[in-house]
């Protein structure tokens, strides 16, 4: 596992800055989160490149720029209670754990959940709460949340998840918009939700229900 002084991490952070990521707390969280720990053995040589990579169960670990931009758009502080839909490798949750008070994360595949928990333990990230289940319905018994991040593309505005936001809370989620997926930022107001288009992305689809296998 790398250290924050590894030149590959420094190079990655510099690339993210050049691409427009300016939030120092987000850059620091990425710098302190060794992406090579979250990448399969066969892709270790590409762990610090700005590209998505395959992981188990037909899923992917997002490219670092997308992780950074989504985290920046979420505007996380150390007072925030965050819900993540789609744990995947655990990389996004690990980055969030450097910023938030507590992170609740849901994964539908047992294999991914087990591997992510091992990584959280190795990094001594004790503020992450994990469950296996249907991310499309959120975590109602732990609501409301200050922030919600979705790492799979919803077919439409995720109303059920937005209903678990605290007033003033923010949700960042990719949504299918015709032939493309658009990253959206929603803000909860007393009379509804405002929405902002951020940029086009490509994620695996958000699938309802927990997986029966894997």
Phi, psi and omega per residue, in radians:
X1 nan 2.428 -3.100
X2 -1.321 2.953 3.012
X3 -1.955 2.838 3.138
X4 -1.037 -0.294 -3.114
X5 -1.620 0.027 3.086
X6 -1.047 2.252 -3.107
X7 -1.042 -0.435 3.120
X8 -1.204 -0.631 3.086
X9 -1.212 -0.749 3.114
X10 -1.036 -0.751 3.132
X11 -1.124 -0.694 3.120
X12 -1.113 -0.809 -3.139
X13 -1.081 -0.697 3.097
X14 -1.103 -0.675 3.115
X15 -1.145 -0.670 3.119
X16 -1.157 -0.695 3.078
X17 -1.071 -0.777 -3.139
X18 -1.101 -0.493 -3.128
X19 -1.505 0.039 3.032
X20 1.884 0.041 3.097
X21 -1.396 2.060 -3.029
X22 -2.033 -0.225 -3.098
X23 -1.226 1.979 -3.066
X24 -1.120 -0.617 3.141
X25 -1.158 -0.703 3.113
X26 -1.137 -0.799 3.131
X27 -1.084 -0.683 3.111
X28 -1.147 -0.700 3.120
X29 -1.099 -0.702 3.112
X30 -1.203 -0.684 3.128
X31 -1.085 -0.560 -3.097
X32 -1.621 0.078 -3.110
X33 -2.036 1.801 -3.040
X34 -1.225 1.813 -3.057
X35 -1.093 -0.450 -3.134
X36 -1.105 -0.421 3.099
X37 -1.211 -0.380 -3.046
X38 -1.801 0.052 -3.057
X39 -1.920 2.406 3.115
X40 -0.998 2.690 -3.049
X41 -0.939 -0.695 -3.076
X42 -1.231 -0.125 -3.113
X43 -2.095 0.313 -3.099
X44 -1.036 -0.592 -3.119
X45 -1.210 -0.231 -3.140
X46 -1.937 0.135 -2.996
X47 -1.025 -0.568 -3.068
X48 -1.873 0.270 3.011
X49 -1.504 2.654 -3.099
X50 -1.474 1.262 -3.126
X51 -2.645 2.631 3.019
X52 -1.248 2.681 3.133
X53 -2.377 2.609 3.127
X54 -1.264 2.554 3.000
X55 -2.244 -3.010 -3.111
X56 -1.110 2.875 3.018
X57 1.124 0.427 3.094
X58 1.249 0.314 -3.116
X59 -1.787 -3.130 3.138
X60 -2.373 2.762 2.921
X61 -1.732 2.197 -3.043
X62 -1.121 2.717 3.074
X63 -1.146 2.547 -3.079
X64 -0.952 -0.619 -3.137
X65 -1.104 -0.698 3.124
X66 -1.177 -0.739 3.089
X67 -1.025 -0.801 -3.111
X68 -1.142 -0.780 -3.110
X69 -1.164 -0.715 3.109
X70 -1.138 -0.734 3.139
X71 -1.141 -0.721 3.114
X72 -1.094 -0.748 3.139
X73 -1.143 -0.446 -3.106
X74 -1.304 -0.389 3.094
X75 0.954 0.962 -3.094
X76 -1.373 2.419 3.000
X77 -2.130 3.011 -3.107
X78 -1.300 0.055 3.049
X79 -1.760 -0.048 -2.982
X80 -1.484 2.436 2.956
X81 -1.785 2.017 -2.961
X82 -1.968 2.405 2.997
X83 -1.905 2.237 3.048
X84 -1.964 2.264 3.060
X85 -1.779 1.943 -3.132
X86 1.755 1.454 -3.113
X87 -1.143 -0.713 -3.102
X88 1.001 -2.260 3.136
X89 -1.247 -0.356 -3.085
X90 1.736 -0.065 -3.052
X91 -1.105 -0.837 -3.132
X92 -1.088 -0.746 3.118
X93 -1.085 -0.675 3.137
X94 -1.133 -0.705 3.079
X95 -1.112 -0.785 3.136
X96 -1.093 -0.615 -3.110
X97 -1.129 -0.379 3.076
X98 -1.322 -0.246 -3.000
X99 -2.019 -0.596 -2.963
X100 -1.715 2.878 3.036
X101 -1.218 -0.786 3.121
X102 -2.680 2.516 3.128
X103 -2.100 2.188 3.024
X104 -1.843 2.190 -3.062
X105 -2.303 2.434 -3.066
X106 -2.093 2.340 3.096
X107 -2.320 2.455 -3.113
X108 -1.585 -0.291 -3.122
X109 -1.813 2.174 -3.100
X110 -1.105 -0.667 -3.140
X111 -1.054 -0.833 3.134
X112 -1.123 -0.708 -3.139
X113 -1.069 -0.783 -3.128
X114 -1.108 -0.784 -3.132
X115 -1.135 -0.699 3.136
X116 -1.113 -0.736 -3.142
X117 -1.083 -0.658 3.100
X118 -1.115 -0.675 3.128
X119 -1.212 -0.723 3.101
X120 -1.039 -0.719 3.132
X121 -1.131 -0.745 -3.138
X122 -1.081 -0.582 -3.132
X123 -1.602 -0.001 3.140
X124 0.995 0.752 3.088
X125 -1.607 1.682 -2.995
X126 -1.645 -0.008 -3.099
X127 -1.754 0.216 3.117
X128 -1.762 2.220 3.085
X129 -1.934 2.261 -2.976
X130 -2.142 2.581 2.977
X131 -2.575 2.737 3.026
X132 -1.761 2.256 -3.124
X133 3.003 -2.865 -3.083
X134 -1.556 1.779 -3.102
X135 -1.162 -0.398 -3.080
X136 -1.144 -0.341 3.123
X137 -1.766 0.023 3.096
X138 1.262 -2.618 -3.100
X139 -2.395 1.242 -2.961
X140 -1.036 -0.567 -3.097
X141 -1.261 -0.234 3.088
X142 -1.828 -0.073 3.139
X143 -1.208 2.721 0.093
X144 -1.520 2.781 3.116
X145 -1.954 2.642 3.062
X146 -1.389 -0.559 -3.120
X147 -2.481 2.540 3.034
X148 -2.328 2.308 3.081
X149 -2.187 2.341 -3.107
X150 -2.036 2.212 -3.071
X151 -1.916 0.491 3.011
X152 -2.552 2.641 -3.001
X153 -1.397 2.067 3.077
X154 -1.366 2.566 -3.138
X155 -1.221 -0.346 -3.140
X156 -2.786 3.139 3.125
X157 -0.897 2.142 -3.023
X158 -1.379 1.311 -3.037
X159 -1.012 -0.724 -3.095
X160 -1.101 -0.665 3.097
X161 -1.245 -0.714 -3.138
X162 -1.079 -0.525 3.103
X163 -1.168 -0.195 3.126
X164 -1.753 0.161 3.095
X165 -1.531 2.497 2.974
X166 -1.269 2.671 3.072
X167 -0.992 2.277 -3.057
X168 1.533 -0.092 -3.133
X169 -1.263 2.822 -3.082
X170 -2.159 2.401 3.007
X171 -2.136 2.286 3.044
X172 -2.022 2.143 -3.035
X173 -2.639 2.425 2.978
X174 -1.361 2.381 -3.117
X175 -2.267 2.378 3.106
X176 -1.169 2.187 -3.092
X177 -2.232 1.415 -3.043
X178 1.210 -2.249 -3.109
X179 -1.407 -0.115 -3.106
X180 -2.111 2.884 3.024
X181 -1.904 2.354 -3.129
X182 -2.084 2.309 3.056
X183 -1.357 2.191 -3.077
X184 -2.011 2.583 2.974
X185 -2.092 2.148 3.134
X186 -1.943 2.449 3.077
X187 -2.132 2.295 -3.095
X188 -1.475 2.170 3.098
X189 -2.086 2.859 3.142
X190 -1.005 -0.514 -3.079
X191 -1.891 0.278 3.118
X192 2.463 -2.645 -3.054
X193 -2.260 2.353 2.955
X194 -1.624 2.686 -3.127
X195 -2.341 2.606 -3.115
X196 -2.404 2.261 3.048
X197 -1.390 2.249 -3.141
X198 -1.754 -1.233 3.106
X199 -2.859 2.867 3.137
X200 -1.331 2.524 -3.102
X201 -2.432 3.114 3.034
X202 -2.460 1.949 3.141
X203 -2.207 2.818 2.958
X204 -1.170 2.678 -3.114
X205 -1.220 2.608 3.023
X206 -1.363 2.065 -3.052
X207 -1.898 2.264 3.117
X208 -1.295 2.563 3.089
X209 1.584 2.608 3.051
X210 -1.376 2.548 3.138
X211 -1.189 2.482 3.123
X212 -1.395 -0.411 -3.129
X213 -2.313 -3.141 3.133
X214 1.129 nan nan
